Amino acid sequence: MTRTAVAIRHIPFEDVGIFGDVLERSGYRMQPLEAGLDDLIPARGADLLIVLGGPISANDEADYPFLTAEIRAIEYRLRNDQPVLGICLGAQLMARALGARVYPGPAKEIGWAPVTLTPEGRDSVLAPLHESSLPVLHWHGDTFDLPAGVRPLARTAQTAHQAFAHGATALALQFHLEADPARIEPWLVAYCQELATCGLKPADLRHDTQRFGPALVPVAQRILSAWLAGLPVA
């Protein structure tokens, strides 16, 4: 049976990346929606909603009014236990939809570094990250308070809340498991000013992506596959 996965994109190259193959194998038909351009009505009725990353803040409704509709769509799905996967900005929007505060972290967290799983995280679909000890790609400036009633799954020294689960149908990831290491170049170009401001060299990020990315791909795909398999059957 074919199911629909709606993916809200805020910037073209921050797409489902290496998750695309897993979604297809799991029987999902992808329907991308461009934030600020497309009507978000399909986001409410899809079998799965994926909210992707982007360089804006989850608090930027005044500058980007479409964020209000996104948060409402996420709220609707969380309230009705409909599957939601949020990545980076998507995770922050999920936190806001659940009533938590989103705010700037102590510093931007950009580059490859491991996450530490909580006890709940080690007992979750993220367990392969603990087993492999592989670093993941971080690329964010904001962070969030942990919403009430969720299960914290991961942290880093800089960011206390890197992932959480809400019930059996919602997963929020601050880091980028979906990023395709073979397509890192658009990130380096689009965010060149941010990298320069942070004193980071594109060559170093490119090198680390080539070093760590390929090994993470099967682990990340295994994580998504396990999460999809664990979703309740409608």
Beta strands, then each sheet from edge to edge (+ up, - down):
strand 1: 3-9
strand 2: 28-34
strand 3: 48-51
strand 4: 84-87
strand 5: 102-113
strand 6: 116-117
strand 7: 136-144
strand 8: 151-155
strand 9: 163-166
strand 10: 170-173
sheet 1: 2+ 1+ 3+ 4+ 10+ 9- 8+ 6-
sheet 2: 5+ 7-
end
